[in-house]
Amino acid sequence: MNAAVLLEVHGLSKSFGPVHANDNVSFSIRAGEVHALLGENGAGKSTLVKQLYGVYQPDSGEITLAGSPTRIDSPATARAQGIGLVFQDMRLIPALTVWENIALNLPSTKRQKPTDIKAMIVEASAKWGLPVEPNALVADLSVGEWQRIELLKVLLAGANVLILDEPTSVLTPSEVGALFAVLTDLRAAGVGIVIITHKLREVREIADRVTVLRGGKTIVSDVPADTLTDPELIEAMVGRSVPALESSRTQFPPSLPAIELAAASLTRRDGTSALRSVSFRVHPGEILGIAGVAGNGQEELVDVLTGVRAAEDGDVMLNDHVVPGGQPGGFKARGVISVVPDPVRQFVVPGMSIAQHAALWEVAHGEHTSYATKAAARRFTERAAAVGLPVAPSHRVLEELSGGNIQRVLLTLAFSTPGSVLVVSYPTRGLDVATTRDTRQRLLEARERGLAIVLVSEDLDELLEVSDRIAVLNEGSITGILDRSDADRAALGDLMTRLVEAA
């Protein structure tokens, strides 16, 4: 027998100027089910759930709760009607305690004395398997603990419809398992759950039903998750089939004992940006993956490996030569190419076109000595054809493009630049499924050309798919380096939570 429908939308549409973010979308949430909402960036998922939560108002269409039409004109109205949303960028106040953050989200009917609120939190924590300390300062807690607080916020506010936007993007494998155990209990208690995710493995693990949006439209509507294969779901999201990565790869290591890049006891002591005696080697024709939850030293390590910052202790060696830190030009001159973690902030020059960025890139990497925009525009078109990633025309102003389009421009320049070392941070963040596959293929091709590659990613599936070895960072230390044959999600998860004793 079908479960009761808690919430349903009929023909929902929402536009922002000429952009139709949602176009006649229909969708339902049932009691005791997990409904996966899938689609590429820009498909309309966030716009849809923000209408369900009262952040946006639909231009047309109808929302019903328990079969009755309703108007959700604010998040407060949504919470009062039993709808809870956990945003991807978790919205806690670090300077407050756990109980204070939760109290701010409670309806007026549940606002009580601090001792009563703390008792509610303890009881709910035990009931749902979400252990938190009510008096703990949020600033002192881990990302996984923040996730638990966000869940307790919406549950204690009385939510029977729970919407989770990319809830696993910053969690370790063990934390993902704990979250899914909680969702399983909530499902059994009759809560209707929507999970927005791009990870098909998670869809298989937790989802009962699936809806796919593409270009603001409903492509697959409310179907059982087990009736569609992964390739069918990908084609629904992208609009075409996406082949698997080519499996032909030379066996690493092809050219030992050569070492192209070596980190020797790299140390920085500046608080949260600390690196603690980080050492590893990368050989020509090898991809060394760097795993870890965001904020554990990845960005600082990349800065040191590319000369943006100098280590306080330790050395970076390129082909057995120590390269002075804090001099990115010296690293580029020795063949180091970098894909920065945040291209919008770290790569884009406001007001400049793609061609102008390409000209600056060529001068910085020693490919050309003069800043000639017209010639750079022509060469960028040739680069784009050779690399094969979809990019905007070179006359476009780069800052006016989406994050994914900016990323593709940077990747096109990086993959087409001669060099010996490639340091790549989060290369597929913000990219669609097809471009993600193509980007990973280009990484493998660069490996086959003999580049030494450092790949920083929070996506364990990505690291496991393309890396030869994977090093794990936790609190600025390398907690282990695994060969590809020994690495799996469980082993990496263990290293992501392991601490290295201070010397």
N, C-alpha and C positions, 0 to 999 in steps of 0.2 A: 504494500500500500504506500502511495506517495506521502511524503512528509508534508506537514502544513506549510504553506507559503507565508513567511513572516513579512517580507517586503518585496515589492514588485514595481518595475518601471515599465511604462508603455510608451513607445515612440518618443523618447526623450531626446531633445535637440538643444544644443548650446553653441553659439558662435561668438567669436571674438573678432569683430570687424569682418574681413572676408574669409577668415579661417573657420571652417565648420568642425569644431572640436568633437562634438557628438552630433550624429545625424540619424535621427529616428532609431535610437538604441532601445532595445528591450532586454530585460534582465530580471532574474528573480533570485531571492535568497530563501532557502527553506530551513526549517527547524532541524537541528541534528545533522547538518551536512556542511562539508567544506567545499566551497565553490571557488575554483581557480579562475581569476580574471587575467587573461593573457593578451599580449600585444606588444609591438615594438614601441620605442620611445616616440611620443607624438601620436599614438594610436587613439588616445582619448580616455585611457583608463583613469588617470588622476582626475580629469575633469568630471567623469561620471561619478566617482566616489565623493568628490567634493560637493556635488549637488545632493547626494544622499546625506551628506553631513551638514548641509546648510551654508557652506562657504560660498557657493554659487547658486544662482536661481536659474532654472531652465527657461529657455525661450518658448518651448512648447513641450507637450507630453504630460504624462501623469505619473505620480508616485503614489502607491497604495501601501498602507500598513495594515496587516491582517484583513485585507480585502476592502478597506475603506480608504478613499482618496484623502491625501494629506498634503499640507504645504509645510516644508521644512525651511524656515526663513533664517535660521541661524544655527551655529553649533550648539548653543544652549537648548534650542528647540529639539534638535536631533537627540541630544543626550536625554532630554525629558521624555522622548518617545522610545528610548531603549536602543539607540544607535550609538556605537562607539567606534572611533577611528584612531588607530595608532599610525602616526605619520612615519615615513621613512627616516626623516631627520627628527629624531625623538625630541620632544619639546618639554623637557624638564628644566627647572631653574637650579643650576648647580649650587648657588649660595644657600639654598634651603635644604631642610632635612627631607627624608622620605615621606614622613607623615604630613609635612606641610605641603609638599607637592601634591599629594593625593587629596588633601583637604580642599585645595583650591578647585579641584574638579568635581567635588561632591555637590549634588543639588542641595538647595537650602533646607529641604526636609531631612537631610542626613547630616547636616553640619552640627556637630556636638562638641563637647569638651575634648581637649587634646587627649586625655586619658582614654575616652571612649573611642575616638578615632584610631588611636594606636591599637586598642583591643580589637577593633574591626579588622585592622590590617593583619594582625597576628592570626586571627581566626581564618581570614580569607587566604593568607599565605599557606597555612596548613591544609586547607580544603583543596586548593588548586595546585599545590606543589610549586609555589612561587616564593621561595624563601627570601625575605628581606628583613633588615633591621630598621624599625620605624624611626629610630633616633639618629640613624647614620646620615652624614652629610652627603648629598648626591654627588658633589664634586669629587669625593674620594672613592666612588664606586666604579666598577668595570662596566663596559658596554652591555654585557649580558645582564648585569643587575639593573641597568637602566631599562632594558626591555621588560624585565619582570615588573618594575614599578609602573611602566606604561600600561601593561596588561591589568594590573591591580587597579589603576586609576579608572579604567573603563568598566571593569567588572563591578567595583564597589559603587560606581555611579548607576548601576542597574541595567547595563547593556545586555540585551538578548540577541542583538545583531552586532557582530564584531568584524570590523574591516581592518586588515593588516596590509600596509603598503610596503612591499619589499622587506619583510621582517627579518630575513636571514642575511642581509647583505653585509653586516658587520659582526656576525657571530662565528665562533669556532664550531667545528663539527659536533662537539659534545653539547654546546649550547643550543645548536639547531635541534639535536635529538631531544633535549629537555623541553624546548618550546613545542615541538610536535607532540610530545607526551601530554603537555598541558592542553593543546588543541584537541587531542583525542578525548580527554576527559570532558572538555567543554562541549564537544559534539555529542557525547553520550548524555550530557545533561540537557540537551535540546537547544543549545545556542546555535544560531546560524552564523557561519563564518565565511568571510570573503578573504582570499589571500591573493594579492597581486605579486607575481613572481615572473622572472624570465628563465628560471631553472626548471627544465622539464623533469629532471630527476625528482625534484620536490613535488611536482604535480603527481607523479606516479606514487610517491610515498604517502601523500596526505589527502589529495583531492578526491571528492566524489563526483563532482560535475565540473564542466569547463565551459567558459564563454571566451571567444576570441574577438577582439576588435582590431580593425585595420582601417586607417584613414578616417576614423570617427564613426565607422559603420560596424554593425554586428555581422561578422562573417560566420562564426559558429555560435549558436545560441543554446546554452543550458543543456548540454548533452553529457551523458555519462563519460567520465574520464577514460574508462577502459575501452571505449568504442573507437578511439582514434589513436593511431600510431604516432610516434615522435615525428617522423617525416611529414605526416599529414598535418600535425599541429604547426610545424615550422612553415609549411607551405601556406597554411591559413593565415599565419602572422605576416609572412613576407610577400605572398602573392606569387611565389614560384618555388620550385624545389631547390634545395641547397645540398650539394654533394658533400660527402664526408671528406675530411682531410686526406690528401694522398698519403698512403702508408709507406711508400718507399723512402727509407731513410738509411743513410750509412750508419754503421754501428759506431757509437762513441766508445772510446776516444780514437779518432783516426790518426792523430799525429803526436801522441805523447812522446817525449816529456815536455814539449814546448808549452810555455805558459804565456798567454797574451796579456792577461790582467791579473794582478794579485793585490789583495787587501791584507796588510800586515798589521795586526793589533790596532786597528783604527779606534780611537777613543775621543769622545767629546764629553764634557762634563756639565753642559749648560742645561740643567734641569730636565724638562720633559723632552728636550732635543738630544738627550745623551746617547752616545754609542759606547759600548763597553767591550773593548778589546776584540773587535770584529775582524776575523781572518778567514779568507777563502782564496781559491785560485780558479781562474776560468781559462780553459784551453781554446785554441782555435777550433772551430767547428763544434762548439758545445753551447748549449743553452743551460745556464744556471738560473733556476727559478728562486725567487725570494718570496716566501710565504709569511703570513702573520696578519693579525687583526690590525686595522689602521691605527696609526699613532704609536707604533712600537719601534720607531727609528727608521722606517723605510725611506721617508723623504730626506732625512738627514744623511743617510747612507748614500742615496743617489747624488745629493749635492757634493759629497766628498769624492765620490767616484768620477764625477764630471768636472771637478775643479771649482765649483761654485763656492764651496766652503773649504777651509783647511782643517784637517784633523789636529787636535791638540797633541796627540801622541799617535805614533804609527805612521805608516807610509802607504801610498798607492804606487804600484809599480806597473809600468807598461813595457812589455818586452824586456824585462829585467832592469829597466831604468826607473829610478825614483823620480816622480814628477811633482814639482812644488804645488802645494794646494793653494786654493784661493785665486787661481789663474786659469779660468776656463778656456782662454785662448790657447794656452799651452797644451791642454788636453785635446782640444780640437785639432791642433797642429800635429798631434801624434795619432790621429785617426779615431778619436772617440766621438761617437754620434749619440745624441741624447733625445729621447722622447720624454718631455717633462711630465710630471704628475698632473698638473693643472694647466692645460694649454690656454684656456681663456685668460687666466691671470698671468702666466709665465711666458707665453709665446706671442700673444696678440699685441700689436702696437696700434693704439686707437687712431682711426682715420686712414690707415694705410690699406692698400689693396693686397690681394693675394700675390700679384706680380711683384709688388714692392717688398713683401715679406720674403719671397723667393730670392730676390736680388740681395737682400741683407744676409740671408742664409748662405748664399754662395760665397759672398765675401768673407763671412765669418769662418767658413770651412775651407777657405783657401782654394776654392774651385775657380774663382775669377777675382781679379784685382779691382775692377771698376764696378760702380753701382749703375748698371744700365738696365732700366726697368723694361724697356721694350724687348731687349734680347732675353732677359730673365723670363718674361711672359711666354715667349716662344719656347724656351727650354722647359718651363714648367708644364706646358702642354705636352711636350715630349716625355717628360718624367711621368706625368699622369697616365699616358698611354702605356708606358713600359710597366708601371707598377700595377695598374688595373683597378685601383680603388676609385669609386665615383666621387668626383670633386666638382666644386662650382667653377665657373669660368674665372680666369685669372684677373679680370677687371673688377670683380666684386670686392667690396670692402669687407675685410675678414671679420671685423667685430660685429658685423650685421648678420653673420651666419649663426646657425645653431651650434651647440657644443659638439655634436657629432660631426657636423661638416667641418668645423675647425680642426677636430682631431684627424680627419681624413687628409686635410692639407698637410698637417705636420707629419703624419705617417708617410705620405707620398714623398715629401722632401727627405725624410730620414732613410727610407728604403732605397732611394735612388742616389744616395751620396756615397762615394767611395770612402772606405774606412776599414778599420780592423776590429773595433770594439763598438758594440751597440748596447746602450743602457736604456731600457724601455720600461716606462712606468705606466701601468694600467692601460695598455694599448687599446683594449676593446670596450672601455667604459663609454657608454652613450652610443654605441654602434648597434645597428640592426643585426639580425642573425646572419644574413648573407655576408655583410661586410666583416663581421666578427670572424667568420670562417675564412674569408680571404686574407684578413690580417694575420691570422695564425699560420696560414699557408706561406705568406711572405716571410714570417719569422723562420719557418723551417727552410725556406729557400736561402735566406741569408746565412743560416747555419751551414747549409751545404756548400756555400761559397767560401766557408772558412772563417766567418766572423766569430769572435768570442762575444756571447750575448748574455747580459744580465736582464732577466725579466721579473719585474716586480708586479705582483698581482694579488688581489684579495680573492680571486676566483680559483678555488682549489681544482676544479675540473679543468680549467685552462692550463694551470701549471702541470697537472698530471698528464695532459694531452700532449704538450710540446716540449717539456723540460727533459734534459738528460740527468740532471741532479737537482734537488730542491733543498735550499737552506731555509731554516725557520728562524725568524726574529721574534723575540719576546722581551719587552722592556729593554731594548737596545742591545741585547746579546744574541749571538747565534746559539740556539739550544740544540742544534743537530743539523747534519747534512746527510740526506738520504739519496742513494742511487735510485734511478727511475724504477728499477725492478723491485725495490724494497718499499717504495712509497705508495701509500694509499691514504684515504681520508682519515682513517682512525689513527694511523701513525703520525700524520701531520698534525692532527688535532691534539694528540698527546704532547708533541713538541711545542705547540702554540700556547700551551698552558704551563709548561715546565719553566722553572726559574733556574738561573745559573748563580751559584753561590759567589759572593764577592770575594775577590782575592785578598 
